[in-house]
Amino acid sequence: GCYHWRTSSPSESRRIPWEGDGAFSPDGRTFALKGPTDRLQLHDAASWERLREMEADPSDQREWSSNPVFSSDGATLAGSVEKGVRLWDAASGRALQTVTAMKPHTCHLALSHNGRLLAGVLEMKVLICEIASDRTVLELDMGKAPTVEVVFSPDDRLLATLGGGQTKLWEVSTGTEVCRLEGHRAEVRCLAFAPHGLRLATGSEDGTVL
């Protein structure tokens, strides 16, 4: 499990009994996580009331799902399933599409802001798939370092990847590595673009943000 803090009142915390990844919706009102049934569930972030469970594959009611990520408008939720990566309507929990080009066990997912592309980590590669056609459009070789996070820039021109302590920027249209960002004295653990896309912040175990 983990702790969930109300940032306006840091002394108020709630222990959340779950294992695996979770994700806040962009408006911060709901939280997605894998529930006891191994399917993704949405909870009210303030009360922790369960709102709904994401629809499973009708052909396999025991299907698991994990690695939730919301679209930038909060309307769509994506998660890894046994047949690839599934997209759901967040408001109803209805399954929209399964992107099989992503392959099973893909993790660290990211949806582009325009809703066209889906990025995910599979072993030592980052795959970028076109959702509508269900095909892989780019495959980025990350070498021997496991990648732990992928993030699209707000204009979807760049993809930032974090793995092995290295932050890299890639041009989405060509798969070209644009640059590597250095300067931390310890392992880099997280990264985020500013809303205008002109800055990228990285957080490190050395206690700094660059």
C-alpha positions in Angstrom: 0.0 0.0 0.0 0.9 3.7 0.1 -0.1 6.9 1.8 -2.4 9.5 0.2 -2.1 13.1 1.6 -4.4 16.0 1.2 -1.9 18.7 0.3 -3.9 21.5 1.8 -3.7 19.7 5.1 -0.5 17.6 5.2 -1.4 16.2 8.6 -4.4 14.4 7.0 -3.3 11.1 5.4 -5.0 7.9 4.4 -3.3 4.5 3.9 -4.4 3.0 0.6 -4.3 -0.8 0.6 -3.1 -1.7 -2.9 -0.1 -3.0 -4.8 1.1 -1.7 -8.1 0.8 1.6 -10.0 -2.0 4.2 -9.5 -2.9 7.4 -11.3 -4.8 10.6 -10.5 -7.2 12.0 -13.1 -6.0 15.4 -14.5 -8.5 17.2 -12.3 -7.4 15.4 -9.2 -10.9 14.2 -8.3 -10.5 10.5 -9.0 -7.8 7.9 -8.6 -7.3 4.7 -10.7 -5.7 1.5 -9.4 -5.9 -2.2 -9.7 -8.6 -3.5 -7.3 -9.1 -6.9 -5.5 -10.6 -8.4 -8.7 -7.4 -7.6 -10.7 -9.3 -5.0 -12.7 -8.8 -1.3 -12.8 -11.1 0.7 -10.5 -11.9 4.4 -10.1 -12.1 5.9 -6.6 -13.2 9.3 -5.4 -9.9 10.9 -4.3 -11.4 12.7 -1.3 -13.6 10.0 0.2 -12.0 6.9 -1.3 -15.5 5.7 -2.3 -15.3 3.3 -5.2 -17.0 4.8 -8.2 -16.8 2.1 -10.9 -14.8 -0.8 -12.2 -13.4 -0.9 -15.8 -15.2 -3.4 -18.1 -13.4 -6.7 -18.6 -13.1 -8.7 -21.8 -16.4 -10.6 -22.1 -14.4 -13.7 -23.2 -12.3 -13.8 -20.1 -13.9 -12.5 -16.8 -10.7 -13.3 -14.9 -8.6 -10.9 -16.9 -6.2 -8.7 -15.0 -5.3 -5.1 -15.8 -2.7 -2.7 -14.4 -0.5 0.4 -15.1 -3.3 2.9 -15.3 -2.8 6.3 -17.1 -5.4 9.0 -18.0 -5.6 11.0 -21.2 -4.9 14.7 -20.8 -8.6 15.5 -20.8 -9.4 12.8 -18.3 -12.0 11.2 -20.6 -10.0 8.0 -21.3 -8.2 5.6 -19.1 -5.6 3.2 -20.5 -4.1 0.1 -18.8 -2.2 -3.0 -19.5 -4.2 -6.2 -20.0 -3.4 -9.8 -21.1 -4.0 -8.9 -24.8 -2.1 -5.6 -24.9 -3.3 -2.2 -23.7 -7.0 -1.4 -23.3 -8.7 2.0 -23.5 -11.8 2.7 -21.4 -14.3 5.5 -21.2 -13.5 6.8 -17.7 -17.0 8.1 -17.1 -18.8 4.8 -17.7 -16.0 2.2 -17.5 -17.0 0.9 -20.9 -14.1 -0.7 -22.9 -13.4 1.3 -26.1 -10.5 -0.5 -27.8 -7.6 -2.9 -27.1 -4.3 -1.9 -28.7 -2.7 -5.3 -29.4 0.3 -3.8 -31.0 1.5 -2.9 -27.5 1.9 -6.6 -26.6 1.1 -8.1 -23.2 3.0 -6.9 -20.1 3.7 -3.4 -21.5 4.2 -1.0 -18.6 4.9 2.7 -17.9 2.3 3.9 -20.3 1.7 7.4 -21.7 -1.0 8.8 -24.0 -0.3 11.6 -26.4 -2.2 14.8 -25.7 -3.9 14.7 -29.2 -5.1 11.1 -28.4 -3.4 9.6 -31.5 -0.5 7.8 -29.9 0.3 5.4 -27.1 3.8 4.9 -25.7 4.8 2.0 -23.4 7.8 0.1 -22.2 8.4 -3.5 -23.2 11.6 -5.1 -21.8 14.4 -2.8 -23.0 12.4 -1.0 -25.7 9.9 1.9 -25.8 7.1 1.3 -28.3 5.0 4.0 -29.8 1.7 2.8 -31.3 -0.9 4.6 -33.4 -4.2 3.9 -31.6 -6.6 4.1 -34.5 -4.7 1.7 -36.7 -3.4 -0.5 -33.9 0.1 -0.6 -35.3 3.6 0.2 -34.0 5.0 3.4 -35.6 8.3 3.7 -33.6 10.5 1.4 -31.6 13.2 3.0 -29.5 16.1 0.9 -28.3 16.9 1.9 -24.7 20.1 -0.3 -24.5 20.5 -2.3 -21.3 18.9 0.2 -18.9 15.3 -0.5 -17.9 13.1 2.5 -18.6 10.8 3.5 -15.7 8.9 6.5 -17.1 7.8 7.9 -20.5 6.1 11.3 -21.0 4.9 13.2 -24.1 5.5 16.9 -24.3 2.3 19.0 -24.4 2.6 19.5 -28.2 3.4 15.8 -28.7 6.6 16.6 -30.7 8.9 15.1 -28.1 8.9 12.0 -25.8 11.0 12.1 -22.6 12.2 8.8 -21.3 13.8 8.0 -17.9 15.9 4.9 -17.3 19.2 3.9 -15.8 19.5 7.3 -14.3 19.4 9.0 -17.8 16.8 11.3 -19.1 16.6 11.4 -22.9 14.4 13.4 -25.3 13.3 11.8 -28.6 11.6 13.4 -31.6 8.3 11.5 -32.0 8.0 11.9 -35.8 11.4 10.3 -36.5 12.6 8.4 -33.4 15.7 10.6 -33.3 17.4 11.1 -30.0 17.5 14.9 -29.5 19.5 15.2 -26.3 20.4 13.7 -22.9 19.9 15.7 -19.7 22.5 15.4 -17.0 23.5 17.2 -13.8 22.1 15.2 -10.9 24.5 13.5 -8.5 22.3 10.5 -7.8 19.6 8.4 -9.5 16.8 10.3 -11.3 13.4 9.1 -10.2 10.8 11.3 -11.9 10.2 13.8 -14.6 7.5 16.2 -15.8 6.9 18.7 -18.5 5.6 22.2 -17.7 2.1 22.8 -19.2 3.6 25.2 -21.9 6.2 22.5 -22.8 9.2 24.8 -22.7 10.7 23.2 -19.5 11.2 19.7 -18.3 11.8 19.0 -14.6 13.6 16.0 -13.2 13.7 14.9 -9.6 16.6 12.9 -8.1 17.5 10.9 -5.0 20.2 13.6 -4.3 17.3 15.8 -3.1 17.3 18.2 -6.1 15.0 19.1 -8.9 16.6 20.4 -12.1 
